[in-house]
Amino acid sequence: MRKVKKLRLDNENTGSWRSFSLNSEGAERMATGTPTSDRGDAVEMEDPACRFQVQKHSWDGLRDIIHGSRKNSGLIVNKAPHDFQFVQKRDESGPHSHRLYYLGMPYGSRENSLLYSEIPKKVRKEALLLLSWKQMLDHFQATPHHGVYSREEELLRERKRLGVFGITSYDFHSDSGLFLFQASNSLFHCRDGGKNGFMVSPMKPLEIKTQCSGPRMDPKICRADPAFFSFINNSDLWVANLETGEERRLTFCHRGLSSVLDDPKSAGVATFVIQEEFDRFTGYWWCPTASWEGPEGHKTLRILYEEVDESEVEIIHVPSPALEERKTDSYRYPRTGSKNPKIALKLAEFQTDGQGKIISTQEKELVQPFGTLFPKVEYIARAGWTRDGKYAWAMFLDRPQQRLQLVLLPPALFIPTTQDEEQRAAFARAVPRDVQPYVVYEEVTDVWINVHDIFYPFPQSEGEDELCFLRANECKTGFCHLYKVTAILKPHGYDWTQPFSPGEDEFKCPIKEEVALTSGEWEVLARHGSKIWVNEETKLVYFQGTKDTPLEHHLYVVSYESAGEVVRLTTPGFSHSCSMSQNFDMFVSHYSSVGTPPCVHVYKLSGPDDDPLHKQPRFWASMMEAASCPPDYVPPEIFHFHTRADVRLYGMIYKPHAVQPGKKHPTVLFVYGGPQVQLVNNSFKGIKYLRLNTLASLGYAVVVIDGRGSCQRGLRFEGALKNQMGQVEIEDQVEGLRFVAEKYGFIDLSRVAIHGWSYGGFLSLMGLIHKPQVFKVAIAGAPVTVWMAYDTGYTERYMDVPEKNQVGYEAGSVALHVEKLPNEPNRLLILHGFLDENVHFFHTNFLVSQLIRAGKPYQLQVGGCWTCPGPSPGAGRVGSRRSGRAASHCVCHLPGHLWLTLHCPPPPAPRVLHTAPRLPCGDVHSSVIQRSHPDRSRSALPSVPGTPGAARPHLMAWWRELDGTEVVVHMFRFKPRNVLWRKRTGC
């Protein structure tokens, strides 16, 4: 126990300070050694570190702790290989069966590169074979000089949530062994395999020279002729020949103007909303086959592309990063309820001669305007081609995102683009009457449709009028499952020269058969880039799902010929991410658990060929073993509980590292809570959620709960948020807090902070608004504060348009409810990146203006380019990007603010405790009255009758003391470190 008191002597001119303290017997003495004459009861203060269970650190100390934890995690972060490609070796006498290509970070390097490993044909059972990572590229630096990316590259990295440097993606043509990738603000290619055989030592990649100005984005190899590749330059589609170097511009939408206002069109480029909210990062697709036309046999190659006109989309201005010449960046940003871009699907065709020279190009459009054929289509969610090139296909979504159509478009439905109406009519007359779009599948729901990639069309036989395909559907049962569908392609005969007005079910094909391959209250993983692998020889489909538990992802296999048994191929107790080989005999699994850092292993499927469904995986080789955890890492513990509505929810808790029996610890509720994200699962958390472990190491208990609205639990579970975001999530979080407080004895429910980023920042504010008695402080990162200002694709999916859900928009916009926030200072900290171009700083700016208008206290930390040092929750997430150094700075504020706000114990009932010594001040004596905390509002501070200065409470009380009491004294304030300051007046 410490007994300390300081007396401040304030001269109006000098503002000087003098100190008093109390000895162990309660006697006053001057700090300079001068004794005082009066004695009295001491004001006793408990040691805050003892009471709080968390040691206070200086800023430098916190920064060292944060940097130390990040340094330790660097052993495993971003090191795991990914983006695998198996290539089978045909050499019967060779020792290796496959060469496995991937992206990875070699030892000693800080950037991703193209690597490969050789997979042996035979292994010894008793030995652990660790495959060596071999460099494909010789002394190649992929990161631009000084790490400076073009504006287009920076924006794409933002959309893809890329936190690594170097080569971040590549295109591969297996037959020719051609690799194509972006690096150092340019394009490069190299070859391995194919007709020239496999390399044995690293090679120098060849840079592809260009006459284009600006970056070449989204490069792709032509599947039908790998001599050609395509790219986007200045929002238009280009094609080039690798062998001759010839370049040709295929579209002419963009005029190259510097003003966004004057140049609204693009070709082959996915718009902001499509990238951010639908996870589609490309706007064009190569036809996988070529056709030969004319007497000379010229080869015709086709590209399907999306043309976008954003002339009616609102323009916003975001400040540019520091030290750049431009002061702001301008973007087209469709706010909810406003107009989206106008879209259309078109074809770009070009013909080549026998030497690969481009002899002609042509743009083609649909025989009727896109908006006429498909008037209710708002978004092109996905697109591509059937493998035989007979049809282009597209997934069309309406604006409420409750109806999805899978449409086939024959190339003959496109006619040359022309401004001459007579010529256009002639082209339309040439289109056969039996050429039409086909709506082969439709999904309808009253919740929303979660867009995904899983669509596998089987090849059609010659003259066949049916199309068989595999498709994942979540709308039928509320859980995402695989279906085998057969649609009948029955043409109706259209005269395309006549005006056209489509009916409700225009172009819709009858479904001959739809067979469920999987079923039950679990999910086939389809979102966020998940794939299926179809073996047409054995009639098996391999997929990833949550059949065993919603907390783990596993690889499964089922027959699509005789649906029934679903066989798991991966080891339980871990969460896996897998890739299959092209001949379906091997797979690679990147797996981990809460207690095991990531491993990457290769498995071989072995068993009798007459029963391929039951082939068993056999461990074959290791690509990466689990690294040692950081010295201070303690994995979280996963728990579950049932709510009052009997809904089973999952959570995890990081226990304080120095738990003492009977001691209560302040608690941090880390929250996301929004759709399309699952925080709680059986995967390693020591990378993405490292700072939560850091908080636990400082003495905090950290709780994470996936409530209703999170994913992997079915559409109805996620759809609890429909039209009411922010109104149901907090109840689940509070019930979970009460459960862990009862289950674990160290949770202090009187000292709980709520913290999150993006949607979690929004819920942090909601928690403080609706449950101020539960949450003592909210730390909100990059929150959406008014849903009317967020984009169409995300907001309307979950909240409908504003005019149809005014109540929901108002109830879910925290900036409209600031009057419910507490009046006490230090209970609200807002963090936001000034340059955030997803959750714009407008949201925080508007919130702060409302706080000021309502007279509410707050604290604000504004960064430059950081927004979210937290989960990268994937598609459609509200704001989740970060900049490493700035993020570290931001994270340092978290424990510091938690200490400042949570160190105060729960308030006791109001009563006078005791009186401290009377302090001499000329003819005036002031009594120090120590009272318990009656109210945290400044206006409600007590007036003590008979105490000099009682009529001026605004000058004397300070409620940020360490022992949970409030000092009421004439012109006194309570300061940290158990110090009382007295201002001398009139003496």
N, C-alpha and C positions, 0 to 999 in steps of 0.2 A: 504494500500500500504506500502511496506517496501523498504527502500533504504539502501543497504548494499554493501560493497566492502571490500575485504581482499587483502592485499599485501603479497606475499610470498617472503621472503629473503632467498635465497638458497646459502649457502656456500658450495663450492665444497667438503669440508671435513666434515662439520657438517650437512649440509642439513637443517639448521634451518628455522623456519617459523615465520613471523610477520604479524599481522593483521591490516587492516584499515577498518573503516566503515564511513558512511555518516550520519550526523544528519538530522533533518527534514528540515533544510534550505539548505542542500546540502553541508555543510562544512565537510571537512575531519577531522577525529581525530584518533589518534592511539588507538589501543585497550587498551594500557596501560595508556591512558589519554594524550599522547603527541599530541598537535595540529599540523596541517600541514599548510603551507603558501598558497598553491594554492587552488583556488575554481573553480568550473565549473558546468556544467549541470550534474544532477544526472542520473544514469542509473536506471530507474524505473521498478520494477517488480510487476506484479499482483500476489496476493495471490493464490498459485496453487490450494488449496482446493476449493476456490471460483470459479476459472476458470474451474477446472476439474470436479466438482460435485461429486468427490469421495474422501473420506478421506484416507490419507495414514496411514498404520498400520505397526507396527514393526512385525518381524517374530513371536515373542511370541504372539502379539495381533492377528495375522492371525490364528495361531495355536489354540488359545483359541476360536476364532469364529468358526472355522471348527469343533473342538471337541464339542463345545456347540450345534451346529446344528445336529451333528450326535447323540449326547446324546438325544436330544429331539425326533429325529425320531425313536429312539430305542423303543418308546412306541408302534409303529405299525409295524416296520420292522420285517419280518420273523415270526410274531406272528400268522398269519392267518392259520387255519387248511387247509389241502390239502390231496390228494390221498385218496379219500373217497371210502368206501365199505358199501353198504346197505345190511343188513341181516334181512329178514322178520321173525318175531316171530310168532310161530304157536299156542301160548297159547291164546285161545279164551277168557278166563276169565281175562287175565292179562291187565294192564293199558297201555302197550306199543305195538305199531305196528311194530316198527323196532328198531334194534340196528345199529347205524352208527359208523363205525370205521374210523379212519383217523390218520394222522401224524400232530402233533402240538407241540407248545412250551408252556407248562403250566406256570402259573403265578409264577414268582420267579425263573424260570429255564432258562438256557442259551443253552439248547440243545433240539432237537426234540425227541419226544417219541411217543409210540403207545398210543392212547387215544380212548375213545368211548363216545357216548351220547345216551341216551334213548329218542326215539321219541314217544310222547303220542298219543293215539288213538283219544283223544278229547282235544280241547283247547277252551278257552273262547275268544270270539271275542273282548271283551273290554280290554283284558289284553295282554301285551307283554310277551310272554313266552321266557325266556332266558335259553337255554339248558346248563346244567353244563357239564364241561369237566372232565371226569373221567379217572383216571390212570389205564391202564391195568397192568403195570409192577410195582412191589413193590421195591422202593429204588434201581433203576437200573441205572448205569452210562454207557451210550453207547459209549461215546467218549473215544478213547484210552488214556492210561496214558500219561500225558503231551501233549496230542494232537498230538502224533507222529503216522502218518499213514505209511503203507508200500508203497514202490514205486508204486506198481500196484494200490493201493487205491488212492494215490495222483493223478496219471495220470487220473484215471476214474473221480475223482472229478473235475479235470481240464476240461475234455471233457464235463461233464454234467453241468458245471458252478455252482457247488454247493458252496454256501456261508454260509451254516449252518452246525452245528455239531450234533452229536447224531445219531439217526436212520434216514437215508435219503431215504430208500425204504424198501418195504417188499413184500413177496409173500404170497398169501392167498388162501386156499382151502376151499370153502364155505361149502361143504357137511360135511367135517370132523371138520371144525372150526380151522384148523391148520394155524398158522402164522410162517413164517420163515424169518429171517433177519440177516444182518451183524451188529456187534457191538463189540467194544473193541478188534479189530483184531481177531475176532472169529465169529462163527455162533451160533445162539440161536433159540429156538422154544418155542412156547406155544400154548395152545388151549383154545378156547372159543366158545360156541355153539356146534353144532353137536350133537352126541348121549349123551354127558355128560352134556348138558344143558349150561346155561349162568352163568358166575361167578358173584358174588356180591361184591367182594373185590379184590384189586390188587393181582397179582400172581407173583411168582418168575419164570422168564424164565429159561429154561434149556439149558445149554451150550452143544453143540454137540462136543464131543471129537474127535480127529483125530490123525492118525499116519503120516499125510502129513506134510512136512516142507513147510513153506511159507504160504501166505494168501490163503484162499479159496474164490474165486471171483464168482460173478454172480450166487448165489444159486437159484434153482427153485424146486418147488414141482412137482412130477409126477402126472398128472391129472388122469391117469387111476388107480393109486395105491398110495395114499398119504403116505404110509409107506416108499416110496423111495423118495429121493431128489438127485439132481445133483449139481455139482459145477465145476469150473475151478481151477486147481492147476498147477502151472508151465507150463502154456500154453497147458495143456491137459485136456480132459474131464473125470470126475470121477462120480461115483454114489455110494450112501450109503443108508443103511437101518436105519431109525430112531429107530426102535424097537430093532433090534439086534446089531446095531453098526457096522455091516459089511461094509467095504469100498472096492470098486473095480475100478481100472483104466480101462477105456474103450478104450482110444486111446494112441498111442505111437509115436507121432510126435516129441515131444521135448525131447532132450537128457540131459537136465539139465546142459548144459555147461554155464559158466559165460560169454563167448564171444558171442555177438550178431552176429558176423561174422560167427561163427562156428555152430550156432543153429538157422537157419532161419525159421523153420516150426512150425506151431501151429494148434490146433484143437479146434473149438468152441469159438474162440476169434475174435472179430471184430477188424480189423486193424485200425491204426491211421486215415487214410483218411475216412474210413467208419464211424467211430465214429464222427469225427470232421465235416465232410462235408455232411453226409447223415443221421445223427441222429440215427444210429443203434448201440446199445451198447451191443448187444449179438451176439453170433455166433452159437447158437444151440437152438433147439425147440423140446419139448416133443410131441410125438404123443398122442392125447387125449384119445385113446382107446387101449385096450390090445387084444391080440389074444391068443387062447389056441391051442397048437399043441401037437402031439404025443399021444400015448395011455395013458400016465400018466396025460395028461391034463396040461402040464407045461405052465405057463403064459409067453408070450413073450412081452416085452416092447421095444419101439423103440425111438431113438432120431435122428433127422436130424441135421447134423452139417456141418459147412463150414471148409474145410481144406485149409490152406494158406501156400504158399511157397514164402518167401521174399528174396530168395538168390540173385536175380538180382536187388533188390531195394537198392538205395544208402544209406549209413550209415552216419549220422551226429553226432556230439558230442556237447553236451550242458553242460555248467558248472553245477555242483551239488550245492545245497544250502549250505550255510556256516555251518561250524562245522561238516560236514559229512565226513566220512573217504574217500569215493570215490571223486575224483576231477572232473570227468565228467560223464555224462550219455550218453549212445550211443543209438540211435534210427534209425530205418528204416524210411526214409523220401523220398517219391517219388516226386521229383521236376517236374514241368510241362514239358512235352515232353519226360520225361524219362520213364523207365519201371515200371509198376505197379506190385503188387504181382500176382503170379499164383494162381488161385482159383479152387475149386471143391466142389461139394456137395456130402456128404456121409451119410451113416446110421451106427449108433451104436446100436446093438441089444443085449439084454441079456435075459436069461430065468431064471425063479425062480420056486421052488417047492412049495408045499402046505404050508410050514412053512416060506416062504419068503426068503429062502436061494438062493443066486445066484449060479446056477449050470453051466452056460456057458455064454460066451460073444463072440461077433463076429463083426468085421468091414466089411462093405459092400460098394462097389463103383458102379457107373453107369456101365451098360453093355458095353458101349463105353466110352472112355475118355471124360471128361467134355468138353475139348477144341475141340473135334471132333464133338460132338453133337451140341454145341453152340459156333461156332468159333468167333462170333462177340461180345460175352458177355464180358464186362470188369468189371462190378460191379454187385454183388448180393445185390440189394438195400433193399429188404425185403424178408422174408420167413416165413413159418408156415405150418399148416395142416388144411384141412377141418375138420369140427366138427365130422364127422363120421369116421375120420381116413383113409378114402379110398384113399386120395391123399395127398401128400406133395405139397405145392405150393411155387413158388418163383417169384419175380419180377427181371427180368434181364434188365440191362441197357448197351448200347454200350458206347464206349469211348467218342464220342462227346456229349453224354447224350441228344440225340435227338430222340432216339427210345427206348421205353420200352415195354417189353413183359411179360405178365402174364402167367406162365407156370405151368401146373399140372404134377406131377411126381408120378406115382403109385409105391408103395414099391416094387412090383415085378420086377421093372426095375433095381433094385440094386442086385448085385451078390457078394458073398464072395470075399474079397481081397486075392489074392494069387500071388506069384511070379512064379508059375509053369504055363507055357503057355498052356500046354495040359489040365490041370485042369481048367484053366480059360475058355478055349474053351468049355469044358463040361458044365460049369456053364452057359455060354452064350446060348448054345443049349437048355438048360432047360427053357429059358425065352420064353413064348408064343409069337407068331407073332403079336397078337393083343395088346400086352403090349408096350406102347410107350409114349413119352411125348406129351402133348397137349398144344399148344399155344392158349389159350382161349380168349385173348384180347391183343390188340396192340395199343400203342399211338405213334404218329409220329408228330414232329414239326420242324420248321426251326429256332426256338429260343432256348429253352432248356426245359427239363422236370424237374419240381419241384417234387421230390419224397415225398410221403406221405404214411400213414398207411391205408387209407380207402379202404377196400376190405372185403365184407361180402358175403361169399358163402352160399346159402341155402342148406339144406340136400337133397340128391338125393334119389329118390325112388328106390326100388330094380329093377335092370334091366334097369333103365332109362339111355338113351344115351344123355341126355342134362344136362347142368349145368346152373343154374340161380344164378345170384349174383348181388350185388350192388357195384358200383365203382364210385369214383369221378374222373373226367377227366377235365383237363384244356386246352387241346390241341384243342378240337373241336371248341370252340367258343372264346377262349382267356380268358375265365373266368371259374373258377373251379365250376363245377356243378355235381349233382348226376345223375347217370344213372342206370336203371335196364336192365341188359344184359342177354340174353339167348344164350349160345354157344352150338353147336352140336358136341359131342365127337364122331367123326367118325374115327375108326382105319383104317390104310392103309395096315398093314401087313409088317413087316420087318424081314429079316433074320439077326439077330444080330451077327452071326458068320462071316459074310462077311464084307469086308472093306466098310466103310460108308463115304459118302461125301454129306452133306446136301445141299439142294437147297435154294433159296432165301426165300421162304415162307414155308420151311419145318415145319411140325407138326402144321401148322396153321389151326384152326378150323373155319368153316363158322359160321357167326353170324346170328342166326335166328331172333332175335329181340333186339333192343336197344331203350329204351324209356327214354327220358329226364324227370326227376322228378322235376328239378328246372331249371330256365333259367333267363336271364337278365344280365345287366351290374353290377353285384355284385358277391360275392364269397361265396361258401360254405367253411368253414374253414377246411383245411385238413392237413396242415403242422404243425410242432412243437408239435406232439403228440395229435392233435385233434382227437376226436372220433365221431362215430355215434352209436345210440342205436336203435335196430330194434325190434319192437313188432310184431312177426309173427302171433299172434292171431288176432290183430286188423288191420294188414297190414299197420302199420305206421312206419315211420323212423324219429327219432329225431336227429337234427344236429345243429351245431352252424354256424352262417354266418353273413354277412354284408348287408343284404337285405335293411334295413332301411337307413343306412349311412355307408360309409367306415370307419367312426371314432368310431363306436360302434360294439361290438360283442354281438349277441343275440342268445337265444335258439329258434329254430323253429321246426315245425312238418309238415310233408307232407305224404300223402298216396302214397304208391308205387304200389297199386293195380289200382287206378284211379287217376293218377297224375293230379294236377291242383292247387288248393288253397294251399298256404303256410301260416301257422298260426304262429305268433310270440307269445311266452309264457313269455318273460321277459319284465321288465319295461323299456320303452325308457328313454333317458337322462342319461344312465349309460352304462358301458361296462361290460359284464358278462362272467364268466367262469363257466360252469355248469357240474354236474354229475347226471345221472339218476339212480333211483333205479332199481333193477332187475325185479320187477313186474310193472314198468312204472307208478306207481301211485304217486311218489314223485320225486323231484329233489332238489339239493342244488346248490345255486348260490353264487359265490364269485364275488362281483361287487363293482364298484367305479366310480367316475367321477373326472374331474380335480379339482373340489372343495370339493369332499367328499372322505375321507379316506375309505379304504376297509371295507365292511360289508360282513357277511356270513349268509345267511338266507335259511331256508328250506321251500319249497312250496309243497302243495298237489294239484294234479289235480282232479277236481271235475266236474261233469256234467252227463248227461244221457249216459248210456252205449251204446245206439244205435247210438250215434253220438260222438265217441271217438276223432275225429279230433278236435272238438270244445270244449273239456273240458277246463275249465278255471283254471289257477293257483290261489290258495288261500294261502296267507301268513299263515304259520303254526307255525314256531318257529324261534328264532334267535340263532345262534351259536356265533356270534361276532358282536357287534355294532361298528359303526365308532368311532374311537378314536378322541380325540381332536387334532387339528392340532398344530404343534409347534407354539409358540407365534409369531415368526417372519415370518411364512409361508404365502405367498400370492400366490394363484394359478395362473397359466398362463392363458392367454386369447387366444382362438383358433380363427384363421382367415383363409380366403381363398382368392385367387386371380386367375386371368387368365393371362397366359403368352402371349407373342406376337404370339406364335403358337396356341393360344386359347386352351391351356391345363389348366384345373382347378387343382390347387395345394393347399395343406393345410399347415398351419404353426401355431406356437404358440409363444407368446411373454411373457416374464417375465418383467413386468414394474419395473423400479427402484422404490424402496420403498419410496423414498423422492423426488418424481417428483415435480419440481417447474415450474409454467407456464413461457414459454419463454426460459427455460434453456435446453441446449443440453447435452445429456449424452453419454459417450463412450459406444460402443456397442460390444457385443460378439456374433458372429454367431457360435452356437454349431451345428456341422454337423456330420452325419454318411453317408447318401447318397448312401449306397450300397444296393445290392439286399437282399431279405429275411428279411428286417427289416422295421418296421414302428415306427417312434418316435412320430408322432403327432396323438393322438387319445383321446377319452374322457374317460381316466382312470386317476387315481390319480398319480401324479408325485412327491409327496413329499418324496418318498423313493429312487427310482432309480435315479432320477434327482435332488436330494436334493441340490447338490452343485450349480446348476443353480439358485435356489432360494437364495442361499448364495451370489452369485455374484450380484443378484438384490438388496439384502439387503445392499450391499456395495456401491450401486449407479450406477451399470452398467445396461444397457438394454440388455437382452439376447433373441436372436431370434433363433428359430428352424424351419426348413422347410423340408418337405418331397417332394423332387423333383422326376423327372422321374428316375426310377430305384428302388424305394422303393416298398414294397409289399402291398397286399390287394387292388390293383387297377387293377388287370388283368395282363395277361402275356405280352401283347404288351406294357403296361405302364412300367412294370419292365424290359422288354426286350429292352428298349431304350439303354441299356448299352452294348448290344451284340457286341463283338469284339472291343469296344471302351471305356473301363472303364477309367474314368478320363477326358473324352473329352466332355461330355454333361452336367455333373452334376453342374458344377460351374455356368454356365449360368442361370440355374434355381434358384440357391441360390442368385445370384446377382440381378436378377429380383425381387425376394422376398424381398431383402433388400431395394430396391428402393420403393417397394410398402409400406412397413411398415414405411419408412421415410416420405412418403407422407401422410400416414394415421395417424401416431402418430407424434406429433410435437417435441418429445424429442430425436429422433434418430439423432446422429451426424455421418453422413456418412464419415466425414474426419477422424474419429477415430474408426475404425472397426477392431476387431481381429477375426480371424477364428480359431476354436479349435475343435478337435475331437480325437477319439481314433480308432485304427485299421483302418478300411476303412475310418473313419472320419479323422484319422491322415494323411492318404494318400491324401484325398481331401484337407486337410489344406495346405499341401505342394503344391498341384496343384493350389489352390487359390492364393498363394503368387507368384507362377511362372507365371500364366496366367493373374492375375488381381492384380499386385502390387500396382496399383493406387487406388484400392478399399480397399485392406486389408493392414493395417499398420503393422500388426504382425500376424504370424502364430505360433500356439502352437500345435505341432503334437505329438500325443501319439502312440507309437508302430506302426509306419507306414510301410506298404509294399512299398519299394522304387524301387524294380526291380521285375517285375512279373515273370521273368524267374526263380526266386529263391523260388517261392511259390509252394504249392502242386498241384498235378494233378487234384484231384476231384473238387476243387473250381475254379482254374484258367482256366482249359480247358472248364468247363461248360459255362463260360461267355466270354472267349477270344479265344477258340479253341486252337490247339497246336501251338507252336511258328512258326514252318515252314510254316503254312498256314496263319498266321496273323502277319508277322514280323512288318508291319507298326503299327498295334495296340499295340503290345508289346512295341515297342520303344516309341510311343507317350504316353503310359500310365505309363512308368517307370520314376519316378521323378528324380532318381539319374542320368539319362542321360540328364537332362535339367537344371543342377544347374547353368549354365551360365546365365540363365534368372532370377535367384534370385537377390534380391537387394544387393547393396554393403554396405548399412548402417548396423551398428551393432544393436543388440537387436531386430531385426525384425523376427528372427527365433529361436524358442526354441523347442528342440526335447526331448521327454521323452520316456524312454524305460526300460523295465526290463531285466537285463542281463541274467536271467534264463528263459526267455520266450521260451517255446518249441513249440509254434505255429508260431507266427511271430518272427522268430529267430533274435537275436541281430545282426546277419550278415547284415540285411537290414539297420539298423542304422549305423553300422560300415562302410558299403560300401558307404552310403550317405555321411558320414563325410569325408571319404577319397577323394571323389569327390569334396566336398566343399573346402577342403584344397588345392587340386590341382588347383581349379579355383580361389583360393584366396577370398572365400566368408566368411563373418562373420556368426557365429552361436553360440548358446549356447546349451549345452547338460546336461541333468539330467539323470543319470543312477541309477536305483534301483536294488535291489537284485531279489525279486520274484514278484514285482508288475508289471502289464502291463496295466490294464485298469480299473480305478475307474469310470466306466461309464456304458452305457447300456450293458445288457447281451442279445445281440440281437438274441440269439438262434441259429438255425442250420446254419452251413456253414458260420458262421461269422468269419471274420478275427480277431483273437486275442481278447478275451474279458474277461480275468480273472483278479482277483485282490486279494491282501492280505490287510486286513483292516488297520492295523497300517501303513504299507508302503504306502498304497493308500492315507491315510490322509496326510502323509508327502508330497506325490506328489501333492495333491490338494492344499496344502498351497503355492506351487510355482506359481499356476495359477494367483491369484489376485495380488501377488507381482510383477510378470513379467508384468501383464497388466498395473499396475500403472507405472512401469518403462518406458514402451513403448508408452502408450496412453496419458500420461499427457501433451504431447506437442500439442498445438493448431495447426490448419491448417496454413501452411506457407503463409505469405503475399507476395506481389510482391517485388522484390529486390529493396531496396533503402537505402541510408544512413539516419539514424534517428537523432542522435545527438552525440556530442563528450563529453566524460567524462573528469574529471580533468586530467591535465598532472601530472604524478607521478614522483617526483624527484628521480634520481638514479645516483648520482655523476654527471658526465658530460653528461650523456645520459638521455634524456627524451623520454618516450614512450607515444604515444597517444592511448587511448582506443576508437576504432571506432566500434559502434554498428550497425550491418547490418542485414537486414532480411535474412532469410534462403534461399540461392540461389540453393543449391544442397546438397544432403546428402552424396555424394561421397567424400571420403577423398581426392582423387586426384583433385577434382574440387573446393577445398576451395579457397576463393578469396585471391589474393595478392593486398594489398592496396599500391599504389604508395606513396612514401614519408613517409611511416611508417617504423620506424626502425624494422628490422627483417622480412620485407615483403617477402624476398626471402626464408624464412624458414616456409612456412605455415603448414607443418606437425608438427611443434612443438607448435602451438599456438591455433588452433581452436578446440572447443569441441561442438558438436551439440546436447547434451542432456540437454539443458537448459529448464527453466520452462515457459518462456513466448513466445516461438516460434521464437526467434531471435538468431543470432549467433554473438559471440564476436570475433573480429579479433584484436589481440594485440600482440605485440612483447613478445614471451615467456609466453603468458597468456593462461589459460584454464578456461572454465566456469564449476563450480561445482554445485551440488544440493544445495538447500536452499539459492538460490540467492547470491552466493559467487563467487567473482572473485579472482583467485589466480595468483600472478605474480612471476615468477622466476627471481631472481637477477643474472645478469652475468656481470662480468668485473667491478664491483663497489667496 
